[in-house]
Amino acid sequence: MAEKSSDQIRSEFDDVVTMGSKELQEWLGTDESQSVGQSSGEGEESTGHVMGRRIVEILEKNKGDLDDDDLAAMKKVHGYVERHRKQEPSQEDITTSKWRYSLMNWGHDPLK
């Protein structure tokens, strides 16, 4: 499989990250944001929450300042969001679902 170009990685990231940096940063400060996701231990920050803070950093950078670590994180975000969107619960209102909250930690609000 051919390696993706940085332009393709940025495009895919932009397609799945539907929240702006300020909106995401505010979301990450909510109880709902902190109530979901997997963490390595009691009281630890969840993986998605950590990535949410990383996404804010990426969104606030100029395109030309993105480095290989940023691009790797952007690929990870795209992959996670694409996989997680396919798991949409069919029998519940997603507005306040853990599924939506988890996606929002990764910068994707499925209601947008």
DRENGUVEX-61578 format. One record per atom (N, C-alpha, C): residue number from 1; atom name; y, z, x. Coordinates in steps of 0.1 Angstrom, whole numbers, m for minus. Example, Ala and Ser with C-alpha at 12.3 -4.5 7.8 and 13.67 -1.06 7.14 Angstrom:
// residues 2
 num atome    py    pz    px
   1     N   m57    78   132
   1    CA   m45    78   123
   1     C   m33    78   132
   2     N   m22    71   128
   2    CA   m11    71   137
   2     C     0    79   129
This chain:
// residues 112
 num atome    py    pz    px
   1     N   m12     0     8
   1    CA     0     0     0
   1     C    12     0     9
   2     N    22    m9     6
   2    CA    34   m10    14
   2     C    43     2    12
   3     N    49     6    23
   3    CA    59    17    22
   3     C    71    13    14
   4     N    76    22     6
   4    CA    88    19    m2
   4     C   100    20     7
   5     N   110    11     3
   5    CA   123    11    10
   5     C   131    23     5
   6     N   141    26    13
   6    CA   150    37     9
   6     C   157    34    m3
   7     N   161    21    m5
   7    CA   167    17   m17
   7     C   158    18   m30
   8     N   146    15   m28
   8    CA   136    17   m39
   8     C   134    32   m42
   9     N   133    40   m32
   9    CA   132    54   m34
   9     C   144    60   m42
  10     N   156    56   m37
  10    CA   168    61   m44
  10     C   168    56   m59
  11     N   165    44   m61
  11    CA   165    38   m74
  11     C   155    46   m84
  12     N   143    48   m79
  12    CA   133    56   m87
  12     C   138    70   m89
  13     N   144    76   m79
  13    CA   149    90   m81
  13     C   160    90   m92
  14     N   169    80   m91
  14    CA   180    79  m100
  14     C   175    76  m114
  15     N   164    69  m116
  15    CA   158    67  m129
  15     C   153    79  m135
  16     N   147    89  m128
  16    CA   141   101  m134
  16     C   150   113  m134
  17     N   160   114  m125
  17    CA   169   125  m125
  17     C   181   122  m134
  18     N   180   128  m146
  18    CA   189   125  m157
  18     C   200   136  m158
  19     N   200   146  m150
  19    CA   210   156  m150
  19     C   219   155  m138
  20     N   232   158  m140
  20    CA   241   158  m128
  20     C   240   171  m121
  21     N   246   171  m109
  21    CA   245   183  m100
  21     C   250   195  m106
  22     N   262   194  m113
  22    CA   267   206  m119
  22     C   259   211  m131
  23     N   254   202  m139
  23    CA   246   205  m150
  23     C   233   212  m146
  24     N   227   206  m135
  24    CA   214   211  m130
  24     C   216   225  m124
  25     N   227   227  m117
  25    CA   230   240  m111
  25     C   232   250  m121
  26     N   239   247  m132
  26    CA   241   257  m143
  26     C   227   260  m150
  27     N   219   250  m152
  27    CA   206   251  m158
  27     C   197   261  m149
  28     N   198   259  m136
  28    CA   189   267  m127
  28     C   193   282  m128
  29     N   205   285  m133
  29    CA   209   299  m134
  29     C   205   306  m147
  30     N   198   298  m156
  30    CA   194   304  m169
  30     C   181   311  m168
  31     N   179   320  m177
  31    CA   166   327  m179
  31     C   154   317  m182
  32     N   158   307  m190
  32    CA   148   297  m194
  32     C   143   289  m182
  33     N   152   286  m173
  33    CA   148   279  m161
  33     C   139   287  m152
  34     N   142   300  m151
  34    CA   134   308  m142
  34     C   121   313  m149
  35     N   119   310  m162
  35    CA   107   315  m169
  35     C    95   305  m167
  36     N    97   294  m161
  36    CA    86   284  m160
  36     C    83   280  m146
  37     N    71   275  m144
  37    CA    67   269  m131
  37     C    58   279  m123
  38     N    52   273  m113
  38    CA    42   280  m105
  38     C    49   285   m93
  39     N    46   298   m89
  39    CA    51   304   m77
  39     C    40   310   m69
  40     N    43   313   m57
  40    CA    32   319   m48
  40     C    29   333   m51
  41     N    38   340   m58
  41    CA    36   354   m61
  41     C    46   360   m70
  42     N    43   372   m75
  42    CA    52   379   m84
  42     C    66   380   m79
  43     N    75   376   m87
  43    CA    89   377   m83
  43     C    94   366   m74
  44     N    85   357   m70
  44    CA    88   345   m61
  44     C    94   334   m70
  45     N   103   326   m64
  45    CA   109   315   m71
  45     C    99   304   m72
  46     N    98   298   m84
  46    CA    88   287   m86
  46     C    91   275   m78
  47     N    81   267   m76
  47    CA    82   254   m68
  47     C    93   245   m74
  48     N    93   244   m88
  48    CA   102   235   m94
  48     C   117   240   m93
  49     N   118   253   m93
  49    CA   132   259   m92
  49     C   137   257   m78
  50     N   129   258   m68
  50    CA   133   255   m54
  50     C   136   240   m53
  51     N   128   232   m59
  51    CA   131   217   m58
  51     C   144   214   m66
  52     N   147   221   m77
  52    CA   159   219   m84
  52     C   171   221   m75
  53     N   171   232   m67
  53    CA   182   235   m58
  53     C   183   224   m48
  54     N   172   219   m44
  54    CA   171   208   m34
  54     C   177   195   m40
  55     N   174   192   m53
  55    CA   180   181   m60
  55     C   195   182   m60
  56     N   200   193   m63
  56    CA   215   195   m63
  56     C   221   191   m50
  57     N   214   195   m39
  57    CA   219   192   m26
  57     C   219   177   m24
  58     N   209   170   m28
  58    CA   207   156   m27
  58     C   218   149   m35
  59     N   220   153   m48
  59    CA   230   147   m56
  59     C   244   148   m51
  60     N   246   158   m43
  60    CA   260   160   m38
  60     C   262   153   m25
  61     N   252   147   m19
  61    CA   254   140    m7
  61     C   258   125   m10
  62     N   265   120     0
  62    CA   268   105    m1
  62     C   256    97     2
  63     N   254    86    m4
  63    CA   242    78    m2
  63     C   239    75    13
  64     N   249    73    21
  64    CA   247    70    35
  64     C   243    82    43
  65     N   244    94    37
  65    CA   241   106    45
  65     C   227   111    42
  66     N   219   104    33
  66    CA   206   108    30
  66     C   197   106    43
  67     N   189   116    46
  67    CA   180   114    57
  67     C   165   113    53
  68     N   156   113    62
  68    CA   142   111    59
  68     C   137   123    50
  69     N   141   135    53
  69    CA   137   147    45
  69     C   142   145    31
  70     N   154   140    29
  70    CA   159   138    15
  70     C   151   127     8
  71     N   148   116    15
  71    CA   140   106     9
  71     C   126   111     5
  72     N   120   119    14
  72    CA   107   125    10
  72     C   108   134    m2
  73     N   118   142    m3
  73    CA   120   150   m15
  73     C   122   141   m27
  74     N   130   131   m26
  74    CA   132   122   m37
  74     C   120   115   m42
  75     N   111   111   m33
  75    CA    98   106   m37
  75     C    90   116   m44
  76     N    90   128   m39
  76    CA    82   139   m46
  76     C    87   141   m60
  77     N   100   141   m62
  77    CA   106   143   m75
  77     C   102   132   m84
  78     N   103   120   m80
  78    CA    99   109   m88
  78     C    84   110   m92
  79     N    76   113   m83
  79    CA    61   114   m86
  79     C    58   125   m96
  80     N    65   137   m94
  80    CA    63   148  m103
  80     C    67   145  m117
  81     N    79   140  m118
  81    CA    85   137  m131
  81     C    76   126  m139
  82     N    72   116  m132
  82    CA    64   106  m138
  82     C    50   112  m143
  83     N    44   120  m135
  83    CA    31   126  m139
  83     C    34   136  m150
  84     N    44   144  m149
  84    CA    46   155  m159
  84     C    50   149  m173
  85     N    58   138  m173
  85    CA    62   132  m185
  85     C    50   127  m194
  86     N    39   123  m187
  86    CA    27   119  m194
  86     C    20   130  m201
  87     N    24   142  m198
  87    CA    17   154  m204
  87     C    25   160  m216
  88     N    34   152  m222
  88    CA    42   157  m233
  88     C    34   162  m244
  89     N    37   175  m248
  89    CA    29   181  m259
  89     C    32   173  m272
  90     N    21   170  m279
  90    CA    22   162  m291
  90     C    25   170  m304
  91     N    22   182  m304
  91    CA    23   190  m317
  91     C    33   200  m317
  92     N    43   199  m309
  92    CA    54   209  m309
  92     C    67   203  m307
  93     N    77   211  m311
  93    CA    91   207  m308
  93     C    94   209  m293
  94     N    97   198  m286
  94    CA    99   200  m272
  94     C   112   206  m268
  95     N   121   208  m277
  95    CA   135   212  m274
  95     C   134   225  m266
  96     N   126   235  m270
  96    CA   125   247  m262
  96     C   111   249  m256
  97     N   105   238  m253
  97    CA    91   239  m247
  97     C    91   242  m232
  98     N    81   248  m227
  98    CA    80   251  m213
  98     C    79   237  m206
  99     N    73   227  m212
  99    CA    71   214  m207
  99     C    85   208  m203
 100     N    95   209  m213
 100    CA   108   204  m211
 100     C   115   212  m200
 101     N   114   226  m201
 101    CA   121   234  m191
 101     C   116   231  m177
 102     N   103   229  m176
 102    CA    98   226  m162
 102     C   104   213  m157
 103     N   104   203  m166
 103    CA   110   190  m162
 103     C   125   191  m158
 104     N   132   200  m166
 104    CA   146   202  m163
 104     C   148   208  m149
 105     N   139   217  m145
 105    CA   140   223  m131
 105     C   139   212  m121
 106     N   133   200  m124
 106    CA   132   189  m115
 106     C   143   179  m118
 107     N   153   182  m126
 107    CA   164   173  m128
 107     C   163   163  m139
 108     N   152   164  m147
 108    CA   149   155  m157
 108     C   149   162  m171
 109     N   159   158  m179
 109    CA   159   163  m193
 109     C   153   152  m202
 110     N   141   154  m208
 110    CA   135   144  m216
 110     C   142   141  m229
 111     N   152   149  m232
 111    CA   159   147  m245
 111     C   171   137  m242
 112     N   173   133  m230
 112    CA   184   124  m227
 112     C   179   110  m227
